[in-house]
Amino acid sequence: MNREKEIEAYLKGKLPEEEKAKYEIAQELGLLDKVLGGGWKTLTAKETGRIGGLMARKKK
């Protein structure tokens, strides 16, 4: 899914649960504006790892 379609699906609430969780965690960490503005590739490795770690913890 390309960035524009993914953002549009997020705003409409039509993302799969796992993708939705990724956006929710990014919002909790204050990174959502950065993601919406430039995509996931604009995040640093530390920020991406933080999101991944919280997703793994939430999954358990």
N, C-alpha and C positions, 0 to 999 in steps of 0.2 A: 504494500500500500504506500503510495507516495505521501509526502509530508502534508500537502494541502488537503488531500482526502482524509487522512488520519485526523488532522486538526478539526475538519468539518464534522467528522463522525464523533469526535470527542465532545464538541460543542452541542451536538444534537443528542448525545447520550447513547449512541449506537455502537459503542466499542465492545469487544469481548471483555469479560470480567478481568482477565489478567492485564490487558492493556489499560483498562480503566483504573486498576489499582496502581499502575505505573504513574499515571497522571495525578492520581490522588496523593501519592507519596511525594511526587515532585512539588505539588502544591504545599504540602505540609512542610517541606524543607525550604520553601521560598524560591524554588527554581522553575516554577511553571511559566512565568513570563519569559524567561530565557529560552525554554523549550518551545513555546508557542512562537517566539520571534525568530529563532534560528534553527529549530529542530534539535533532535537529540544529539547530533554531532557537535553541537556547541558546548556540551558539558565536558568538564574535565574528567579524568579517570577517577579521581577521588569522589566527585559528585555522582558519577555513574555507579561506582561501587557502593556508595551509601544507599542509593535507590535499590540496587540489586540485593543488598543485605537486608534491607527492611522488607522487601518483597518475599525473600526466603523465610524470614521470621514470621511474617504475616500468614504465609502458606501453611506453616506448621500448626 
